[in-house]
């Protein structure tokens, strides 16, 4: 799903939530939950959209209606090959729109 598709689905009320997934190295990926599954948000070239921060994500998503928005920190064990995960990471609700806007 690209950003224009995300906007269309969000305006129609089909997006259940947005997750900003924090990865090692200061990279954030965006996934939209629709129809009971996660859809990665892609850039204009069809590659996974990479964001630099929560504020960068808010800038990119500023025209969307208010949606449940979560910051996900994955467990380091999930990124290690062959290591069972003791937990599923951390999911924190955040505001889609900055308090300073």
Secondary structure, 3 states (H helix, E strand, C coil): CEHHHHHHHHHCCCCCEEEEEEECCCEEEEEEEECCEEEECECCCCCECEECCHHHHHHHCCCCCCCCEEEEECCHHHHCCCCCCCCCCEEEEECCCCCCC
